[in-house]
C-alpha cells in the first residue's frame, strides 16, 4: 500500500514539475504580455494542483490534507482574480500590449 | 521518499530562479509583476514539497501566507498603476 502511495506521489509531483517548467518557458519565450499571462496563470496553477494531489498520500491525517487543498483553492482564487486585473490594466494602458 | 521530495523542491525552486530572469529583462513592468506571480505560485509548491519532505506541518501555514501576500502584491501593483494612469489623464485634460 505504501509503495502504491509513493508511486502515485512520484508520478503526480513529476507531472507538476513539468507544468512548472512549461509555465517558466512560456513566461520567457512567448511574444506578448497576454500570452505570457496566459502561460503563467494556467500552467503554474495546474502544476501546483498536481503537486498538492501528489502530496496528499504523504500527509498524516485528513485535516492536513484538507489544509493542502485549501492552499490550492486559495491560490486558484487569487490567481484568477489577479490575472483578470492585470489583463484589464494592460488593456487600459493603450493599444500596445 | 524524503530525497525525492527534497529534489523536487529544489527543482521547482530552480524554475523560479530561471523565471526571475524576466525581472531583469522586462520589457515592461507588467512582465516583471508576472514574474513575481510565478515566484508566488512556484514558491508555494516548493514550500509544500519541503514541508512534506522534512515532516514540518507548520510549513503549510507559511505557504498560505505566501499565497495571500502574492495576491495582495499584485492587486497593489494594479491599483497603483491605474491610479497613476488616471492622474496623468487628468493632468492631460487640464493642460
N, CA and C atoms of all chains as a GROMACS GRO file, in nm:
protein
  576
    1UNK      N    1   0.083  -0.121   0.000
    1UNK     CA    2   0.000   0.000   0.000
    1UNK      C    3   0.086   0.125   0.000
    2UNK      N    4   0.192   0.120   0.085
    2UNK     CA    5   0.284   0.233   0.094
    2UNK      C    6   0.353   0.257  -0.040
    3UNK      N    7   0.388   0.144  -0.106
    3UNK     CA    8   0.458   0.158  -0.234
    3UNK      C    9   0.369   0.223  -0.338
    4UNK      N   10   0.240   0.184  -0.336
    4UNK     CA   11   0.147   0.243  -0.434
    4UNK      C   12   0.132   0.394  -0.409
    5UNK      N   13   0.120   0.430  -0.279
    5UNK     CA   14   0.106   0.572  -0.244
    5UNK      C   15   0.230   0.650  -0.287
    6UNK      N   16   0.349   0.590  -0.263
    6UNK     CA   17   0.473   0.659  -0.302
    6UNK      C   18   0.482   0.675  -0.453
    7UNK      N   19   0.440   0.570  -0.526
    7UNK     CA   20   0.446   0.577  -0.672
    7UNK      C   21   0.353   0.687  -0.723
    8UNK      N   22   0.232   0.692  -0.663
    8UNK     CA   23   0.136   0.797  -0.702
    8UNK      C   24   0.195   0.935  -0.676
    9UNK      N   25   0.260   0.952  -0.561
    9UNK     CA   26   0.322   1.080  -0.528
    9UNK      C   27   0.428   1.118  -0.632
   10UNK      N   28   0.513   1.020  -0.666
   10UNK     CA   29   0.622   1.049  -0.760
   10UNK      C   30   0.566   1.091  -0.896
   11UNK      N   31   0.466   1.014  -0.945
   11UNK     CA   32   0.410   1.046  -1.077
   11UNK      C   33   0.347   1.185  -1.076
   12UNK      N   34   0.266   1.215  -0.973
   12UNK     CA   35   0.196   1.344  -0.972
   12UNK      C   36   0.292   1.460  -0.954
   13UNK      N   37   0.393   1.445  -0.869
   13UNK     CA   38   0.486   1.555  -0.846
   13UNK      C   39   0.572   1.579  -0.970
   14UNK      N   40   0.611   1.472  -1.037
   14UNK     CA   41   0.689   1.491  -1.161
   14UNK      C   42   0.606   1.562  -1.267
   15UNK      N   43   0.476   1.523  -1.278
   15UNK     CA   44   0.388   1.592  -1.373
   15UNK      C   45   0.374   1.739  -1.336
   16UNK      N   46   0.360   1.767  -1.205
   16UNK     CA   47   0.350   1.906  -1.161
   16UNK      C   48   0.475   1.985  -1.195
   17UNK      N   49   0.592   1.924  -1.173
   17UNK     CA   50   0.717   1.992  -1.205
   17UNK      C   51   0.726   2.022  -1.354
   18UNK      N   52   0.673   1.930  -1.437
   18UNK     CA   53   0.672   1.954  -1.582
   18UNK      C   54   0.592   2.080  -1.614
   19UNK      N   55   0.475   2.095  -1.547
   19UNK     CA   56   0.394   2.214  -1.576
   19UNK      C   57   0.461   2.341  -1.527
   20UNK      N   58   0.540   2.330  -1.419
   20UNK     CA   59   0.614   2.449  -1.375
   20UNK      C   60   0.718   2.490  -1.478
   21UNK      N   61   0.786   2.390  -1.537
   21UNK     CA   62   0.881   2.423  -1.644
   21UNK      C   63   0.808   2.488  -1.760
   22UNK      N   64   0.688   2.431  -1.794
   22UNK     CA   65   0.613   2.486  -1.908
   22UNK      C   66   0.577   2.632  -1.882
   23UNK      N   67   0.535   2.662  -1.757
   23UNK     CA   68   0.499   2.800  -1.725
   23UNK      C   69   0.617   2.894  -1.736
   24UNK      N   70   0.734   2.849  -1.686
   24UNK     CA   71   0.853   2.934  -1.691
   24UNK      C   72   0.898   2.957  -1.834
   25UNK      N   73   0.898   2.850  -1.914
   25UNK     CA   74   0.939   2.865  -2.054
   25UNK      C   75   0.843   2.958  -2.127
   26UNK      N   76   0.712   2.944  -2.096
   26UNK     CA   77   0.615   3.033  -2.159
   26UNK      C   78   0.638   3.177  -2.122
   27UNK      N   79   0.668   3.199  -1.994
   27UNK     CA   80   0.694   3.337  -1.948
   27UNK      C   81   0.815   3.396  -2.021
   28UNK      N   82   0.914   3.314  -2.047
   28UNK     CA   83   1.036   3.366  -2.109
   28UNK      C   84   1.026   3.377  -2.260
   29UNK      N   85   0.945   3.290  -2.323
   29UNK     CA   86   0.953   3.278  -2.468
   29UNK      C   87   0.836   3.338  -2.544
   30UNK      N   88   0.718   3.353  -2.478
   30UNK     CA   89   0.600   3.397  -2.552
   30UNK      C   90   0.614   3.543  -2.594
   31UNK      N   91   0.552   3.581  -2.708
   31UNK     CA   92   0.583   3.710  -2.769
   31UNK      C   93   0.524   3.831  -2.698
   32UNK      N   94   0.398   3.826  -2.646
   32UNK     CA   95   0.345   3.948  -2.588
   32UNK      C   96   0.285   3.923  -2.449
   33UNK      N   97   0.241   4.032  -2.386
   33UNK     CA   98   0.204   4.026  -2.246
   33UNK      C   99   0.087   3.931  -2.220
   34UNK      N  100  -0.014   3.932  -2.310
   34UNK     CA  101  -0.132   3.849  -2.285
   34UNK      C  102  -0.099   3.701  -2.292
   35UNK      N  103  -0.017   3.662  -2.389
   35UNK     CA  104   0.017   3.520  -2.398
   35UNK      C  105   0.102   3.477  -2.280
   36UNK      N  106   0.190   3.569  -2.235
   36UNK     CA  107   0.271   3.535  -2.117
   36UNK      C  108   0.183   3.518  -1.995
   37UNK      N  109   0.084   3.608  -1.980
   37UNK     CA  110  -0.009   3.598  -1.867
   37UNK      C  111  -0.085   3.466  -1.872
   38UNK      N  112  -0.126   3.429  -1.993
   38UNK     CA  113  -0.198   3.303  -2.016
   38UNK      C  114  -0.112   3.185  -1.971
   39UNK      N  115   0.013   3.181  -2.017
   39UNK     CA  116   0.101   3.069  -1.983
   39UNK      C  117   0.121   3.060  -1.832
   40UNK      N  118   0.144   3.176  -1.773
   40UNK     CA  119   0.178   3.180  -1.631
   40UNK      C  120   0.062   3.134  -1.545
   41UNK      N  121  -0.056   3.195  -1.564
   41UNK     CA  122  -0.164   3.172  -1.469
   41UNK      C  123  -0.226   3.035  -1.486
   42UNK      N  124  -0.217   2.975  -1.603
   42UNK     CA  125  -0.278   2.843  -1.618
   42UNK      C  126  -0.182   2.731  -1.586
   43UNK      N  127  -0.065   2.734  -1.650
   43UNK     CA  128   0.028   2.622  -1.632
   43UNK      C  129   0.073   2.611  -1.486
   44UNK      N  130   0.099   2.724  -1.422
   44UNK     CA  131   0.151   2.716  -1.286
   44UNK      C  132   0.047   2.666  -1.187
   45UNK      N  133  -0.079   2.708  -1.206
   45UNK     CA  134  -0.181   2.660  -1.113
   45UNK      C  135  -0.206   2.512  -1.130
   46UNK      N  136  -0.199   2.464  -1.255
   46UNK     CA  137  -0.212   2.319  -1.277
   46UNK      C  138  -0.094   2.246  -1.213
   47UNK      N  139   0.026   2.303  -1.226
   47UNK     CA  140   0.143   2.241  -1.163
   47UNK      C  141   0.127   2.233  -1.013
   48UNK      N  142   0.082   2.343  -0.952
   48UNK     CA  143   0.062   2.343  -0.807
   48UNK      C  144  -0.045   2.242  -0.767
   49UNK      N  145  -0.152   2.233  -0.849
   49UNK     CA  146  -0.258   2.136  -0.818
   49UNK      C  147  -0.205   1.994  -0.821
   50UNK      N  148  -0.123   1.961  -0.922
   50UNK     CA  149  -0.068   1.826  -0.931
   50UNK      C  150   0.025   1.797  -0.814
   51UNK      N  151   0.104   1.898  -0.773
   51UNK     CA  152   0.193   1.878  -0.659
   51UNK      C  153   0.112   1.853  -0.532
   52UNK      N  154   0.003   1.931  -0.515
   52UNK     CA  155  -0.082   1.913  -0.396
   52UNK      C  156  -0.145   1.775  -0.396
   53UNK      N  157  -0.200   1.732  -0.512
   53UNK     CA  158  -0.262   1.600  -0.520
   53UNK      C  159  -0.158   1.491  -0.492
   54UNK      N  160  -0.035   1.515  -0.542
   54UNK     CA  161   0.070   1.416  -0.519
   54UNK      C  162   0.111   1.408  -0.374
   55UNK      N  163   0.104   1.519  -0.302
   55UNK     CA  164   0.146   1.519  -0.162
   55UNK      C  165   0.039   1.464  -0.068
   56UNK      N  166  -0.086   1.456  -0.114
   56UNK     CA  167  -0.195   1.413  -0.026
   56UNK      C  168  -0.168   1.277   0.041
   57UNK      N  169  -0.119   1.173  -0.032
   57UNK     CA  170  -0.095   1.045   0.036
   57UNK      C  171   0.015   1.052   0.142
   58UNK      N  172   0.101   1.154   0.136
   58UNK     CA  173   0.212   1.164   0.232
   58UNK      C  174   0.172   1.235   0.361
   59UNK      N  175   0.051   1.291   0.363
   59UNK     CA  176   0.010   1.367   0.482
   59UNK      C  177  -0.032   1.272   0.595
   60UNK      N  178  -0.026   1.324   0.718
   60UNK     CA  179  -0.054   1.240   0.834
   60UNK      C  180  -0.203   1.210   0.851
   61UNK      N  181  -0.286   1.314   0.838
   61UNK     CA  182  -0.428   1.292   0.863
   61UNK      C  183  -0.513   1.362   0.760
   62UNK      N  184  -0.644   1.346   0.777
   62UNK     CA  185  -0.737   1.408   0.683
   62UNK      C  186  -0.728   1.560   0.690
   63UNK      N  187  -0.710   1.611   0.813
   63UNK     CA  188  -0.709   1.756   0.832
   63UNK      C  189  -0.592   1.822   0.758
   64UNK      N  190  -0.474   1.758   0.766
   64UNK     CA  191  -0.357   1.812   0.697
   64UNK      C  192  -0.379   1.813   0.546
   65UNK      N  193  -0.444   1.706   0.494
   65UNK     CA  194  -0.473   1.701   0.352
   65UNK      C  195  -0.570   1.809   0.309
   66UNK      N  196  -0.674   1.830   0.393
   66UNK     CA  197  -0.771   1.935   0.362
   66UNK      C  198  -0.704   2.072   0.359
   67UNK      N  199  -0.607   2.092   0.449
   67UNK     CA  200  -0.537   2.221   0.453
   67UNK      C  201  -0.457   2.243   0.325
   68UNK      N  202  -0.394   2.135   0.275
   68UNK     CA  203  -0.321   2.145   0.148
   68UNK      C  204  -0.416   2.186   0.035
   69UNK      N  205  -0.534   2.121   0.032
   69UNK     CA  206  -0.631   2.155  -0.073
   69UNK      C  207  -0.677   2.298  -0.058
   70UNK      N  208  -0.690   2.343   0.068
   70UNK     CA  209  -0.730   2.482   0.093
   70UNK      C  210  -0.627   2.579   0.035
   71UNK      N  211  -0.499   2.546   0.052
   71UNK     CA  212  -0.393   2.632  -0.005
   71UNK      C  213  -0.410   2.642  -0.156
   72UNK      N  214  -0.437   2.527  -0.218
   72UNK     CA  215  -0.450   2.528  -0.364
   72UNK      C  216  -0.570   2.613  -0.407
   73UNK      N  217  -0.686   2.593  -0.338
   73UNK     CA  218  -0.805   2.672  -0.374
   73UNK      C  219  -0.780   2.821  -0.356
   74UNK      N  220  -0.708   2.856  -0.248
   74UNK     CA  221  -0.674   2.996  -0.223
   74UNK      C  222  -0.592   3.054  -0.339
   75UNK      N  223  -0.491   2.974  -0.382
   75UNK     CA  224  -0.406   3.020  -0.492
   75UNK      C  225  -0.488   3.032  -0.621
   76UNK      N  226  -0.578   2.937  -0.645
   76UNK     CA  227  -0.661   2.943  -0.767
   76UNK      C  228  -0.744   3.070  -0.769
   77UNK      N  229  -0.810   3.098  -0.655
   77UNK     CA  230  -0.895   3.217  -0.646
   77UNK      C  231  -0.813   3.343  -0.668
   78UNK      N  232  -0.698   3.352  -0.597
   78UNK     CA  233  -0.615   3.472  -0.607
   78UNK      C  234  -0.562   3.488  -0.748
   79UNK      N  235  -0.518   3.378  -0.809
   79UNK     CA  236  -0.455   3.388  -0.940
   79UNK      C  237  -0.557   3.425  -1.047
   80UNK      N  238  -0.679   3.370  -1.036
   80UNK     CA  239  -0.782   3.405  -1.135
   80UNK      C  240  -0.815   3.555  -1.126
   81UNK      N  241  -0.831   3.605  -1.004
   81UNK     CA  242  -0.861   3.746  -0.985
   81UNK      C  243  -0.749   3.834  -1.039
   82UNK      N  244  -0.625   3.798  -0.999
   82UNK     CA  245  -0.511   3.882  -1.034
   82UNK      C  246  -0.488   3.883  -1.184
   83UNK      N  247  -0.508   3.767  -1.251
   83UNK     CA  248  -0.483   3.765  -1.395
   83UNK      C  249  -0.583   3.854  -1.468
   84UNK      N  250  -0.710   3.853  -1.422
   84UNK     CA  251  -0.808   3.943  -1.484
   84UNK      C  252  -0.770   4.089  -1.461
   85UNK      N  253  -0.727   4.121  -1.337
   85UNK     CA  254  -0.692   4.260  -1.306
   85UNK      C  255  -0.574   4.307  -1.390
   86UNK      N  256  -0.471   4.221  -1.402
   86UNK     CA  257  -0.352   4.260  -1.478
   86UNK      C  258  -0.388   4.279  -1.625
   87UNK      N  259  -0.468   4.183  -1.679
   87UNK     CA  260  -0.505   4.194  -1.821
   87UNK      C  261  -0.583   4.323  -1.846
   88UNK      N  262  -0.674   4.357  -1.752
   88UNK     CA  263  -0.752   4.479  -1.771
   88UNK      C  264  -0.662   4.602  -1.764
   89UNK      N  265  -0.566   4.602  -1.669
   89UNK     CA  266  -0.475   4.716  -1.658
   89UNK      C  267  -0.392   4.732  -1.785
   90UNK      N  268  -0.348   4.618  -1.843
   90UNK     CA  269  -0.269   4.627  -1.966
   90UNK      C  270  -0.354   4.681  -2.081
   91UNK      N  271  -0.480   4.636  -2.090
   91UNK     CA  272  -0.566   4.682  -2.200
   91UNK      C  273  -0.592   4.831  -2.189
   92UNK      N  274  -0.613   4.880  -2.064
   92UNK     CA  275  -0.638   5.022  -2.047
   92UNK      C  276  -0.513   5.104  -2.076
   93UNK      N  277  -0.395   5.038  -2.065
   93UNK     CA  278  -0.270   5.110  -2.086
   93UNK      C  279  -0.256   5.160  -2.228
   94UNK      N  280  -0.330   5.105  -2.325
   94UNK     CA  281  -0.319   5.151  -2.462
   94UNK      C  282  -0.322   5.035  -2.559
   95UNK      N  283  -0.313   5.063  -2.688
   95UNK     CA  284  -0.319   4.957  -2.787
   95UNK      C  285  -0.196   4.867  -2.784
   96UNK      N  286  -0.083   4.919  -2.739
   96UNK     CA  287   0.038   4.836  -2.737
   96UNK      C  288   0.031   4.740  -2.619
   97UNK      N  289   0.024   4.608  -2.641
   97UNK     CA  290   0.016   4.514  -2.530
   97UNK      C  291   0.149   4.498  -2.457
   98UNK      N  292   1.178   0.838   0.002
   98UNK     CA  293   1.077   0.936  -0.037
   98UNK      C  294   1.123   1.078  -0.005
   99UNK      N  295   1.193   1.091   0.112
   99UNK     CA  296   1.239   1.224   0.153
   99UNK      C  297   1.332   1.285   0.049
  100UNK      N  298   1.422   1.200  -0.004
  100UNK     CA  299   1.518   1.252  -0.102
  100UNK      C  300   1.445   1.300  -0.227
  101UNK      N  301   1.346   1.220  -0.270
  101UNK     CA  302   1.272   1.259  -0.391
  101UNK      C  303   1.201   1.392  -0.370
  102UNK      N  304   1.136   1.408  -0.254
  102UNK     CA  305   1.061   1.532  -0.230
  102UNK      C  306   1.156   1.652  -0.220
  103UNK      N  307   1.271   1.632  -0.155
  103UNK     CA  308   1.369   1.741  -0.147
  103UNK      C  309   1.419   1.779  -0.285
  104UNK      N  310   1.446   1.676  -0.368
  104UNK     CA  311   1.492   1.702  -0.504
  104UNK      C  312   1.388   1.777  -0.585
  105UNK      N  313   1.260   1.737  -0.570
  105UNK     CA  314   1.153   1.805  -0.643
  105UNK      C  315   1.142   1.950  -0.597
  106UNK      N  316   1.157   1.972  -0.466
  106UNK     CA  317   1.152   2.109  -0.414
  106UNK      C  318   1.262   2.194  -0.473
  107UNK      N  319   1.384   2.140  -0.477
  107UNK     CA  320   1.496   2.213  -0.535
  107UNK      C  321   1.473   2.241  -0.683
  108UNK      N  322   1.413   2.144  -0.753
  108UNK     CA  323   1.388   2.161  -0.896
  108UNK      C  324   1.288   2.274  -0.921
  109UNK      N  325   1.180   2.277  -0.840
  109UNK     CA  326   1.080   2.383  -0.857
  109UNK      C  327   1.144   2.519  -0.828
  110UNK      N  328   1.230   2.524  -0.724
  110UNK     CA  329   1.299   2.649  -0.694
  110UNK      C  330   1.387   2.693  -0.811
  111UNK      N  331   1.447   2.593  -0.880
  111UNK     CA  332   1.530   2.625  -0.996
  111UNK      C  333   1.447   2.691  -1.107
  112UNK      N  334   1.325   2.638  -1.130
  112UNK     CA  335   1.241   2.702  -1.232
  112UNK      C  336   1.204   2.844  -1.191
  113UNK      N  337   1.185   2.868  -1.059
  113UNK     CA  338   1.159   3.005  -1.013
  113UNK      C  339   1.278   3.094  -1.046
  114UNK      N  340   1.400   3.043  -1.019
  114UNK     CA  341   1.521   3.122  -1.044
  114UNK      C  342   1.532   3.158  -1.191
  115UNK      N  343   1.499   3.061  -1.279
  115UNK     CA  344   1.503   3.090  -1.422
  115UNK      C  345   1.398   3.195  -1.458
  116UNK      N  346   1.278   3.183  -1.395
  116UNK     CA  347   1.172   3.280  -1.422
  116UNK      C  348   1.209   3.420  -1.377
  117UNK      N  349   1.296   3.431  -1.275
  117UNK     CA  350   1.334   3.563  -1.225
  117UNK      C  351   1.417   3.641  -1.327
  118UNK      N  352   1.474   3.570  -1.427
  118UNK     CA  353   1.543   3.640  -1.535
  118UNK      C  354   1.452   3.744  -1.598
  119UNK      N  355   1.320   3.711  -1.597
  119UNK     CA  356   1.222   3.802  -1.658
  119UNK      C  357   1.219   3.937  -1.586
  120UNK      N  358   1.252   3.940  -1.457
  120UNK     CA  359   1.255   4.068  -1.385
  120UNK      C  360   1.365   4.156  -1.441
  121UNK      N  361   1.480   4.096  -1.472
  121UNK     CA  362   1.590   4.174  -1.529
  121UNK      C  363   1.556   4.219  -1.671
  122UNK      N  364   1.490   4.129  -1.746
  122UNK     CA  365   1.478   4.150  -1.889
  122UNK      C  366   1.363   4.243  -1.925
  123UNK      N  367   1.260   4.246  -1.840
  123UNK     CA  368   1.143   4.327  -1.870
  123UNK      C  369   1.051   4.259  -1.967
  124UNK      N  370   1.008   4.318  -2.076
  124UNK     CA  371   1.038   4.455  -2.119
  124UNK      C  372   0.951   4.559  -2.048
  125UNK      N  373   0.847   4.514  -1.975
  125UNK     CA  374   0.751   4.607  -1.917
  125UNK      C  375   0.738   4.575  -1.768
  126UNK      N  376   0.682   4.670  -1.693
  126UNK     CA  377   0.662   4.645  -1.550
  126UNK      C  378   0.563   4.530  -1.528
  127UNK      N  379   0.466   4.516  -1.621
  127UNK     CA  380   0.367   4.409  -1.607
  127UNK      C  381   0.436   4.273  -1.613
  128UNK      N  382   0.534   4.260  -1.702
  128UNK     CA  383   0.606   4.133  -1.714
  128UNK      C  384   0.685   4.104  -1.587
  129UNK      N  385   0.739   4.210  -1.527
  129UNK     CA  386   0.812   4.190  -1.400
  129UNK      C  387   0.716   4.142  -1.292
  130UNK      N  388   0.596   4.200  -1.293
  130UNK     CA  389   0.496   4.160  -1.192
  130UNK      C  390   0.454   4.015  -1.213
  131UNK      N  391   0.446   3.972  -1.340
  131UNK     CA  392   0.410   3.833  -1.366
  131UNK      C  393   0.517   3.739  -1.315
  132UNK      N  394   0.642   3.782  -1.324
  132UNK     CA  395   0.750   3.700  -1.270
  132UNK      C  396   0.735   3.686  -1.119
  133UNK      N  397   0.688   3.794  -1.053
  133UNK     CA  398   0.663   3.786  -0.910
  133UNK      C  399   0.549   3.689  -0.880
  134UNK      N  400   0.447   3.688  -0.968
  134UNK     CA  401   0.337   3.592  -0.951
  134UNK      C  402   0.389   3.449  -0.962
  135UNK      N  403   0.478   3.428  -1.060
  135UNK     CA  404   0.540   3.295  -1.075
  135UNK      C  405   0.613   3.257  -0.948
  136UNK      N  406   0.685   3.355  -0.893
  136UNK     CA  407   0.758   3.331  -0.767
  136UNK      C  408   0.662   3.290  -0.657
  137UNK      N  409   0.543   3.354  -0.653
  137UNK     CA  410   0.444   3.318  -0.551
  137UNK      C  411   0.396   3.175  -0.566
  138UNK      N  412   0.348   3.140  -0.688
  138UNK     CA  413   0.290   3.007  -0.708
  138UNK      C  414   0.394   2.897  -0.690
  139UNK      N  415   0.508   2.914  -0.758
  139UNK     CA  416   0.608   2.808  -0.752
  139UNK      C  417   0.675   2.804  -0.615
  140UNK      N  418   0.684   2.921  -0.549
  140UNK     CA  419   0.739   2.921  -0.412
  140UNK      C  420   0.650   2.842  -0.318
  141UNK      N  421   0.518   2.854  -0.336
  141UNK     CA  422   0.426   2.775  -0.253
  141UNK      C  423   0.447   2.627  -0.277
  142UNK      N  424   0.460   2.589  -0.404
  142UNK     CA  425   0.481   2.446  -0.435
  142UNK      C  426   0.610   2.397  -0.372
  143UNK      N  427   0.717   2.478  -0.381
  143UNK     CA  428   0.845   2.437  -0.323
  143UNK      C  429   0.833   2.423  -0.171
  144UNK      N  430   0.761   2.518  -0.108
  144UNK     CA  431   0.743   2.511   0.038
  144UNK      C  432   0.666   2.386   0.078
  145UNK      N  433   0.558   2.354   0.004
  145UNK     CA  434   0.477   2.236   0.039
  145UNK      C  435   0.560   2.109   0.025
  146UNK      N  436   0.640   2.102  -0.084
  146UNK     CA  437   0.725   1.983  -0.103
  146UNK      C  438   0.827   1.971   0.010
  147UNK      N  439   0.884   2.087   0.049
  147UNK     CA  440   0.983   2.086   0.157
  147UNK      C  441   0.918   2.044   0.288
  148UNK      N  442   0.796   2.096   0.314
  148UNK     CA  443   0.728   2.061   0.438
  148UNK      C  444   0.697   1.912   0.445
  149UNK      N  445   0.654   1.853   0.331
  149UNK     CA  446   0.626   1.710   0.331
  149UNK      C  447   0.754   1.629   0.346
  150UNK      N  448   0.865   1.682   0.293
  150UNK     CA  449   0.992   1.607   0.298
  150UNK      C  450   1.045   1.602   0.440
  151UNK      N  451   1.043   1.716   0.511
  151UNK     CA  452   1.101   1.716   0.646
  151UNK      C  453   0.996   1.694   0.754
  152UNK      N  454   0.869   1.678   0.713
  152UNK     CA  455   0.765   1.647   0.811
  152UNK      C  456   0.729   1.763   0.901
  153UNK      N  457   0.741   1.886   0.853
  153UNK     CA  458   0.705   2.003   0.933
  153UNK      C  459   0.570   2.055   0.885
  154UNK      N  460   0.467   2.034   0.967
  154UNK     CA  461   0.332   2.072   0.925
  154UNK      C  462   0.316   2.223   0.918
  155UNK      N  463   0.397   2.298   0.997
  155UNK     CA  464   0.381   2.443   1.004
  155UNK      C  465   0.415   2.510   0.871
  156UNK      N  466   0.491   2.440   0.784
  156UNK     CA  467   0.529   2.499   0.656
  156UNK      C  468   0.405   2.529   0.571
  157UNK      N  469   0.298   2.450   0.591
  157UNK     CA  470   0.175   2.474   0.516
  157UNK      C  471   0.119   2.613   0.548
  158UNK      N  472   0.131   2.654   0.676
  158UNK     CA  473   0.086   2.789   0.714
  158UNK      C  474   0.166   2.895   0.640
  159UNK      N  475   0.298   2.873   0.628
  159UNK     CA  476   0.382   2.966   0.553
  159UNK      C  477   0.335   2.977   0.409
  160UNK      N  478   0.301   2.861   0.350
  160UNK     CA  479   0.256   2.861   0.211
  160UNK      C  480   0.128   2.942   0.196
  161UNK      N  481   0.039   2.928   0.295
  161UNK     CA  482  -0.087   3.003   0.292
  161UNK      C  483  -0.061   3.154   0.298
  162UNK      N  484   0.034   3.193   0.386
  162UNK     CA  485   0.069   3.335   0.398
  162UNK      C  486   0.126   3.387   0.267
  163UNK      N  487   0.212   3.305   0.205
  163UNK     CA  488   0.273   3.346   0.078
  163UNK      C  489   0.166   3.365  -0.030
  164UNK      N  490   0.064   3.277  -0.028
  164UNK     CA  491  -0.044   3.290  -0.126
  164UNK      C  492  -0.116   3.424  -0.110
  165UNK      N  493  -0.147   3.459   0.016
  165UNK     CA  494  -0.218   3.585   0.042
  165UNK      C  495  -0.131   3.704   0.003
  166UNK      N  496  -0.002   3.698   0.041
  166UNK     CA  497   0.087   3.812   0.013
  166UNK      C  498   0.107   3.833  -0.136
  167UNK      N  499   0.120   3.722  -0.212
  167UNK     CA  500   0.140   3.735  -0.357
  167UNK      C  501   0.017   3.801  -0.421
  168UNK      N  502  -0.103   3.761  -0.374
  168UNK     CA  503  -0.224   3.821  -0.429
  168UNK      C  504  -0.230   3.970  -0.395
  169UNK      N  505  -0.198   4.004  -0.270
  169UNK     CA  506  -0.203   4.146  -0.229
  169UNK      C  507  -0.102   4.228  -0.308
  170UNK      N  508   0.017   4.173  -0.330
  170UNK     CA  509   0.120   4.247  -0.404
  170UNK      C  510   0.072   4.280  -0.544
  171UNK      N  511   0.011   4.181  -0.611
  171UNK     CA  512  -0.035   4.205  -0.749
  171UNK      C  513  -0.149   4.306  -0.751
  172UNK      N  514  -0.242   4.295  -0.653
  172UNK     CA  515  -0.355   4.388  -0.651
  172UNK      C  516  -0.305   4.530  -0.624
  173UNK      N  517  -0.206   4.544  -0.532
  173UNK     CA  518  -0.150   4.676  -0.504
  173UNK      C  519  -0.084   4.733  -0.629
  174UNK      N  520  -0.013   4.646  -0.704
  174UNK     CA  521   0.051   4.690  -0.828
  174UNK      C  522  -0.052   4.743  -0.927
  175UNK      N  523  -0.161   4.667  -0.945
  175UNK     CA  524  -0.263   4.709  -1.042
  175UNK      C  525  -0.329   4.839  -0.997
  176UNK      N  526  -0.361   4.847  -0.866
  176UNK     CA  527  -0.425   4.968  -0.816
  176UNK      C  528  -0.334   5.089  -0.835
  177UNK      N  529  -0.206   5.075  -0.801
  177UNK     CA  530  -0.112   5.186  -0.814
  177UNK      C  531  -0.100   5.228  -0.960
  178UNK      N  532  -0.091   5.130  -1.052
  178UNK     CA  533  -0.077   5.162  -1.193
  178UNK      C  534  -0.197   5.237  -1.247
  179UNK      N  535  -0.319   5.188  -1.217
  179UNK     CA  536  -0.438   5.254  -1.270
  179UNK      C  537  -0.455   5.391  -1.206
  180UNK      N  538  -0.417   5.405  -1.077
  180UNK     CA  539  -0.429   5.534  -1.011
  180UNK      C  540  -0.341   5.638  -1.080
  181UNK      N  541  -0.214   5.600  -1.104
  181UNK     CA  542  -0.123   5.694  -1.170
  181UNK      C  543  -0.170   5.726  -1.311
  182UNK      N  544  -0.223   5.624  -1.381
  182UNK     CA  545  -0.269   5.648  -1.518
  182UNK      C  546  -0.384   5.748  -1.518
  183UNK      N  547  -0.481   5.733  -1.425
  183UNK     CA  548  -0.594   5.825  -1.424
  183UNK      C  549  -0.548   5.964  -1.384
  184UNK      N  550  -0.447   5.974  -1.294
  184UNK     CA  551  -0.397   6.106  -1.258
  184UNK      C  552  -0.332   6.175  -1.377
  185UNK      N  553  -0.252   6.098  -1.455
  185UNK     CA  554  -0.186   6.160  -1.570
  185UNK      C  555  -0.290   6.199  -1.675
  186UNK      N  556  -0.400   6.119  -1.687
  186UNK     CA  557  -0.507   6.157  -1.779
  186UNK      C  558  -0.567   6.291  -1.738
  187UNK      N  559  -0.590   6.306  -1.606
  187UNK     CA  560  -0.646   6.432  -1.559
  187UNK      C  561  -0.551   6.547  -1.588
  188UNK      N  562  -0.422   6.522  -1.568
  188UNK     CA  563  -0.324   6.627  -1.595
  188UNK      C  564  -0.328   6.668  -1.743
  189UNK      N  565  -0.342   6.565  -1.831
  189UNK     CA  566  -0.351   6.598  -1.973
  189UNK      C  567  -0.479   6.676  -2.003
  190UNK      N  568  -0.589   6.640  -1.935
  190UNK     CA  569  -0.715   6.713  -1.958
  190UNK      C  570  -0.701   6.859  -1.920
  191UNK      N  571  -0.632   6.884  -1.807
  191UNK     CA  572  -0.617   7.023  -1.762
  191UNK      C  573  -0.528   7.102  -1.856
  192UNK      N  574  -0.427   7.034  -1.912
  192UNK     CA  575  -0.330   7.105  -1.994
  192UNK      C  576  -0.392   7.153  -2.126
   0.00000   0.00000   0.00000
